[in-house]
Amino acid sequence: MKYALGLIAFAASCLALPTHAQSPATDGPIGLVWGSSSAEVQAKGVELKEIEGTDFGKSYLASKMEKALADQSAALLSFGFNDKLWRVLITSRPFSEDPAGSAAVARYDELASLLSDKYGKGTQVHRLGESIYAQSGYFVAGIRGGQSRWFTNFDTSNLFIQLGLTASDSSTATWRLIYENKIFRRDFEASKRSREKGTL
């Protein structure tokens, strides 16, 4: 559990991904419904543990989900300040002892293909760092140190989705998926500005 919390905290500091036209309150990833309240999610049997200190409003580490990806490790659900699900972050189990990142990249490619089939062609950023980070044996180290970047963004009228690779050390990589519902994200941003204005 400590590993999953650490992974979520790290991944939450990274960016997100898109989706195509849907009504604002409709099916989200891993069996979720956009705009649901935390109570509605719990009513489906999902256990939620609140996580402090995120930038996305009330956020919870979810477990006992009805649907999950085969190698999913953790899911962080964000409900903003109005208790409406607007952001989902999913991370994988670690792909350890693989400094070249071969297994993580292979899985990333599989997921990118599936997302492309569903949401249309994404915009890839596959950039290796310079010097040793351009060598395959230092691929994960480059990701970990921010020298290399490996992600794909998918953008639709209602969703932003990002599939990316992150790393916890020089030989352990994970994939990370971020979904944001654009309509509920606007609601979140408006309520955030209102709260901040009231604080000043």
C-alpha positions as CSV (number, residue, x, y, z in Angstrom):
1,M,0.0,0.0,0.0
2,K,2.9,2.4,0.8
3,Y,4.3,1.7,-2.6
4,A,1.0,2.4,-4.3
5,L,0.6,5.7,-2.4
6,G,4.1,6.7,-3.3
7,L,3.5,5.8,-7.0
8,I,0.2,7.8,-7.0
9,A,1.9,10.8,-5.4
10,F,4.7,10.7,-8.0
11,A,2.4,10.1,-11.0
12,A,-0.1,12.8,-9.9
13,S,2.7,15.4,-10.4
14,C,2.9,14.4,-14.0
15,L,0.4,15.2,-16.8
16,A,-2.8,13.8,-18.4
17,L,-4.7,12.3,-21.5
18,P,-7.9,12.9,-23.8
19,T,-11.2,11.1,-25.1
20,H,-14.0,11.7,-27.8
21,A,-17.4,13.2,-27.9
22,Q,-19.7,12.1,-25.1
23,S,-22.3,13.7,-22.9
24,P,-20.6,15.1,-19.7
25,A,-22.0,12.5,-17.3
26,T,-21.3,9.2,-19.1
27,D,-19.1,6.2,-18.9
28,G,-15.6,6.8,-17.8
29,P,-12.6,4.4,-17.6
30,I,-12.5,1.3,-15.4
31,G,-16.3,1.1,-14.9
32,L,-16.6,4.7,-13.5
33,V,-19.2,7.3,-14.5
34,W,-18.1,11.0,-15.0
35,G,-19.8,13.3,-12.6
36,S,-20.5,10.7,-10.0
37,S,-20.3,11.6,-6.3
38,S,-17.9,9.8,-4.0
39,A,-20.9,8.2,-2.3
40,E,-22.2,6.9,-5.7
41,V,-18.9,5.4,-6.4
42,Q,-18.8,3.7,-3.0
43,A,-22.3,2.4,-3.5
44,K,-20.9,0.2,-6.3
45,G,-18.6,-1.5,-3.8
46,V,-15.5,0.6,-4.4
47,E,-13.5,1.4,-1.3
48,L,-12.1,5.0,-1.2
49,K,-9.3,6.2,1.0
50,E,-8.8,10.0,1.0
51,I,-5.4,11.3,-0.1
52,E,-4.4,14.6,1.2
53,G,-2.4,17.3,-0.6
54,T,-3.4,16.8,-4.3
55,D,-4.1,19.7,-6.7
56,F,-7.3,18.3,-7.9
57,G,-9.8,18.7,-5.0
58,K,-11.0,15.8,-2.9
59,S,-9.1,12.8,-4.1
60,Y,-9.2,9.1,-3.1
61,L,-7.2,6.0,-3.6
62,A,-9.7,3.4,-4.9
63,S,-9.7,-0.3,-4.4
64,K,-12.0,-3.3,-4.9
65,M,-13.1,-1.9,-8.3
66,E,-15.3,-4.0,-10.4
67,K,-13.2,-3.3,-13.5
68,A,-9.5,-2.8,-13.7
69,L,-6.7,-3.4,-16.1
70,A,-4.7,-6.6,-15.8
71,D,-1.5,-5.0,-14.6
72,Q,-3.1,-2.0,-12.8
73,S,-1.6,-1.2,-9.4
74,A,-3.6,1.8,-8.2
75,A,-6.3,4.3,-9.2
76,L,-6.6,7.8,-7.9
77,L,-10.1,9.4,-8.3
78,S,-10.5,13.2,-8.0
79,F,-13.9,14.8,-7.3
80,G,-12.9,18.5,-7.2
81,F,-14.7,20.7,-4.7
82,N,-18.2,19.9,-5.8
83,D,-18.0,16.1,-5.3
84,K,-18.2,15.3,-9.0
85,L,-15.7,12.8,-10.5
86,W,-13.7,14.7,-13.1
87,R,-10.2,13.1,-13.1
88,V,-8.9,9.5,-13.0
89,L,-5.3,8.5,-12.7
90,I,-4.3,4.9,-13.1
91,T,-0.8,3.5,-12.6
92,S,0.6,0.0,-13.3
93,R,2.5,-2.4,-11.3
94,P,6.3,-1.8,-11.5
95,F,8.3,-3.4,-14.3
96,S,11.5,-4.0,-12.3
97,E,15.1,-4.9,-13.2
98,D,14.7,-3.6,-16.7
99,P,16.9,-0.6,-17.3
100,A,16.1,-0.6,-21.0
101,G,12.3,-0.5,-20.2
102,S,11.5,-3.2,-22.7
103,A,8.5,-4.7,-20.9
104,A,7.1,-1.3,-19.9
105,V,7.4,0.0,-23.5
106,A,5.8,-3.1,-24.9
107,R,2.8,-2.7,-22.6
108,Y,2.7,1.1,-23.4
109,D,2.5,0.3,-27.1
110,E,-0.4,-2.2,-26.5
111,L,-2.3,0.4,-24.5
112,A,-1.6,3.2,-27.0
113,S,-3.0,1.0,-29.8
114,L,-6.1,0.3,-27.8
115,L,-6.6,4.0,-27.0
116,S,-6.0,5.0,-30.6
117,D,-8.7,2.5,-31.7
118,K,-11.2,4.1,-29.3
119,Y,-10.3,7.8,-29.3
120,G,-8.4,8.3,-32.6
121,K,-4.8,8.9,-33.3
122,G,-2.9,10.5,-30.5
123,T,0.0,13.0,-30.4
124,Q,3.2,11.2,-29.4
125,V,6.1,12.7,-27.6
126,H,8.9,10.1,-27.7
127,R,12.1,12.0,-27.0
128,L,15.3,10.5,-25.7
129,G,17.8,12.5,-23.7
130,E,21.3,13.2,-24.8
131,S,24.6,11.5,-24.0
132,I,24.1,8.1,-22.2
133,Y,20.4,8.7,-22.1
134,A,20.2,8.1,-25.8
135,Q,21.4,4.5,-25.2
136,S,18.9,1.8,-24.7
137,G,20.4,0.6,-21.4
138,Y,19.7,4.0,-19.9
139,F,16.2,4.4,-21.1
140,V,14.5,4.1,-17.7
141,A,17.2,6.3,-16.1
142,G,16.5,9.0,-18.7
143,I,12.7,8.8,-17.8
144,R,13.5,8.9,-14.1
145,G,15.8,11.9,-14.4
146,G,13.5,13.9,-16.8
147,Q,16.1,13.7,-19.6
148,S,13.8,11.5,-21.7
149,R,10.0,11.8,-22.2
150,W,7.7,9.1,-23.4
151,F,3.9,9.8,-23.6
152,T,1.0,10.1,-26.0
153,N,-1.9,12.6,-25.6
154,F,-5.4,11.9,-26.9
155,D,-7.8,14.8,-27.3
156,T,-11.5,14.7,-28.0
157,S,-14.3,17.2,-27.5
158,N,-15.0,16.0,-23.9
159,L,-11.9,14.2,-22.8
160,F,-8.2,14.7,-22.4
161,I,-6.2,11.5,-21.9
162,Q,-2.5,10.9,-21.5
163,L,-0.7,7.6,-21.5
164,G,2.9,7.9,-20.3
165,L,5.9,6.2,-18.8
166,T,7.3,7.1,-15.4
167,A,10.1,5.6,-13.3
168,S,10.8,5.2,-9.6
169,D,14.5,4.3,-10.1
170,S,16.9,3.7,-13.0
171,S,15.6,0.2,-13.7
172,T,11.9,0.3,-12.6
173,A,9.3,1.8,-14.9
174,T,5.5,2.0,-14.8
175,W,2.9,3.2,-17.3
176,R,0.5,5.9,-16.2
177,L,-2.9,6.9,-17.6
178,I,-4.6,10.1,-16.8
179,Y,-8.2,10.8,-17.9
180,E,-9.8,14.2,-17.5
181,N,-13.4,15.1,-18.4
182,K,-13.2,18.6,-19.9
183,I,-16.7,19.7,-18.8
184,F,-16.2,18.7,-15.2
185,R,-12.7,20.0,-15.3
186,R,-14.1,23.5,-16.2
187,D,-16.4,23.2,-13.2
188,F,-13.5,22.3,-11.0
189,E,-11.4,25.2,-12.2
190,A,-14.2,27.6,-11.7
191,S,-14.8,26.4,-8.1
192,K,-11.1,26.6,-7.4
193,R,-10.9,30.2,-8.6
194,S,-13.9,31.1,-6.5
195,R,-12.4,29.5,-3.4
196,E,-9.0,31.2,-3.9
197,K,-10.8,34.6,-4.5
198,G,-12.6,34.1,-1.2
199,T,-9.3,33.4,0.5
200,L,-7.5,36.5,-0.7
